Amino acid sequence: MSSLAFQSGCVDAISTVGHVFRMPKRPRTFIKEWRKHRGLSQEALAERTDMSNGNLSLIERGLQSYTQDTLERIAKALDCAPADLLSRRPEDADDILPIWLSAGPEQRQQIIDLVKVILRATKG
């Protein structure tokens, strides 16, 4: 029977009889944080996304790859954008990405123009 053991913060290992298989960590996601922010258990999110609890756990810990389809299903179940799951914690309310995504084309141009003015004014 195999067991998982965390080793030195950079890899997990699966130990079987006489063998240790190292699994590289994948890039960080914020799926777990978004799941907890929405008050869902792993089991509830797995059910909403038609995934097994085990696969969701592996994805959350960065031990299993995900497809774009999987990321989109998780984001839909968590009522956020797929990019949110990869780039920010749910409590980061002042993050620019959600502001940018909620802006229309004209507002986006105004945001760009305003940022340019601010950058010029602060170059000292």
N, C-alpha and C positions, 0 to 999 in steps of 0.2 A: 504494500500500500504506500502511496506517495504522500509527502507532506510538504507544505510551503514554509520556507524560512527566510526572513528578511536578513540580508547580509550587507553591511557597510553602506547602506543608503543608496547604492547605485544599481544593484541588481537583486532580483529574487532568484531563488534556486529551487528546483524541484529535485528532491532526493528520491531515488529509487534504489533498489538493491544494488549497492556497489557503484552507482553512477550519480553524478550531480550535473544537471543540465542548467546552465545559466541563461536567463532570459533578459535581454537588454531592456532598460526602461525606455519608454516612448516619450515624446514631448508632453509636457504638462498640459492637462485639461482641467477645467473647473466644473466638470459634470457633477461630482459629489457635492460641491458647494451649492450649485443650483438646485440639486435634488433636495438637499436639506433646507434651503431657503424656501422651497415650495412645500415643505412639510411632508415629503414623501419618503417612504422606506425604499430600500433597494427592490424589494419584492413588488411594491406598488408600481414603481417606475418600469421594472422589467415587464410587468403585465401590460402596462399602457403602451409599451413599445414592441410587444410581441418578441421579447428576448428572454433568454434564461437568466435567472438571477446570477448564476456563475459567470456567464459572459459579461454581464453588466459590471460585476465586481472586478473582473480582469481589466476591462476597459477603463473603469474609474481609477484603478491603481497603475495604469500605464503598462500593463503586461500583455495586452492584446490589441491588435490594430482594429480600427473601425473603418467602415466605408462612409462615403458621403451620405448615402441613404440612411445608414444607421445614425449618423450625427444629426441629420435632418429630423428623423423620427424622435430622437431624444429631445432635440430643441423644441419641437412641436408639443411634446408631452410636458415640457417644462415652461412653455409659454415664453420662449426667448428666441433669439436668432442663433443659428449654428455658430456664427463668429463669436457670440458671447461665451459659448462653452469652451472656446479655445483661447480667448484673450482676456477675460475679466471675471472677477468675482461679482456676485450679485449685489453686494453692498457697495460697490464702486459706483455710486449714483452720479458722481461728477465726471465720469469717464466720457471722453469726447465721442466715442463711437456711437452710443445710443442717441446722442444729440444729433449727430451727423445723419444717422439713418432715419431719424424722424423728420428731418428738414426736407422741404421741397427743393426743386432746382434753383429757384430764385433765392430762397433762404440760404442755400449752400454757397451761392456766389457771395451773398452778403457776409456770411461767416468767413469766407476766404479773404474778402476785402478787409474786414475788421481785424483779422489776425495779422495781415500784412501791415496795417497801420500800427498795431500794438508792437510788432517786432521792430519796425523802424524806430518807433518812439523809445524803445528800451535798449537800443544798441549803444546808447551812451555817448 
